[in-house]
Amino acid sequence: MIQILILLSSIHYFDVGLTYDDGPTNESHKLIEYLRDEKITAMFFPTGLNLQWDENYLSELLIKKQEVGNHTYSHLELDKAPIKKIDAEFTRQHEILVRAGFSVKFFRYPSGKPSKRLKYLLKKYNYDGIADWDVATGDIFKKTDDQIIYLIDRAINKKLLKQNFDLIILFHDCSAGVLRRTRKLVQFIKIKNLNSSLMDKGVVFYQLSSPAEIFKRRLVE
Ligand SMILES: [Zn+2]
């Protein structure tokens, strides 16, 4: 009995959150379908501009229980933009997502360029916070699948060293091969679980988890 308790107390669940920026493109629907089949909830950051070309994208995301965040209407880089423009782009995109039936709680900076104005906007629209990431996969910069998996594995190991048990991955839903890369990552996680062994810190099981839950937990910590 004591041995069982010791074993249970040394099990850690490591949450991997998938996020997809700048969609949609023509691969998106297959990707959403695949995530649904694998029972994975990811978070998508489409732009209003790209949404013009695919009127079913948001409803598909909603039906397939995916999450969305605000990424501005036209992927506006906020660091040099005037306040009026920031407000307009934030609000326009927010309203598109809300009209589609989503409760929007996170914002991601386009190209990672921050602005102090966001503090005001997040409060005004009752957001939980900024959606950052741990691994920029470089998928739009022609990184190979093996290079991407290597980056992710290295980031997981760094987190484990710090006794940290979650990881947010940034993919782009606008780059060819996004479905293939996602499949490879899911496969990689499954193999990692099969090989999961007793380490000095205990057993670690990896799971693909809701990014919103990971972000919310980080806000509390
Ligand atoms: Zn983006």
Residues whose N, C-alpha, C, O or C-beta is under 5 A from the ligand:
A	BS01	ZN	D21 D22 P110 S111
